[in-house]
Amino acid sequence: MIWESKNTKNWGGDWIKKLKDDQVEAKADLCIIVSQVLPEGVKGFGLVEGVWVTDLSHALPLAHALRHQLLQLAQVKASLVGKDEKMEILYKYLTSPQFKNRMENIVNAFICMQQDLESEKRAMQKHWKKREKEVERVIENTTGMYGDFQGLIGAALPTITSLELPSGDEEETENQ
């Protein structure tokens, strides 16, 4: 930034041209004139022909705002340094055998994980089917044994409700 201050009673028309020349010579990004008197139409501060013009009371807040903008601009400029080279490097990497190999390795790892999962799923289903058959056999044999005891002992055998056929009353209640 290049600053110039004026302590006069009238606005000078050639100040902006002179400061812009100084800006080119100093290679400054911004130029600011601080003056007691502002050009017509400017109150507090404003941009006149590419030069910031401000009164003394607004100089410090304007300086903070412009400094903030310059810092952001510098960050953007820094991020763009070597952009074409970075894009070329990235393109070369994306079209390289190394990238292809890395992607194939990632995909193969996912395929292996999927195959392991399917294998585990089949094994668990096999175990569940086996247990299901065993449970059915136990229930079937328990029911058969209860029927045998009922045939031998008769009415003296305590009733096990879950092994009995539903009575007609229960069916009517369930249907209602």
ABEGO torsion letter per residue (X at the ends): XBBBBBBBABBBAAAAAAAAAAAAAAGBABBBBBBABBBBGBBGBBBBGGBBBBBAAAAAAAAAAAAAAAAAAAAAAAAABGAAAAAAAAAAAAABAAAAAAAAAAAAAAAAAAAAAAAAAAAAAAAAAAAAAAAAAAAAAAAAAAAAAAAAAEAABBBBAAABBBBAAAAAAAAX
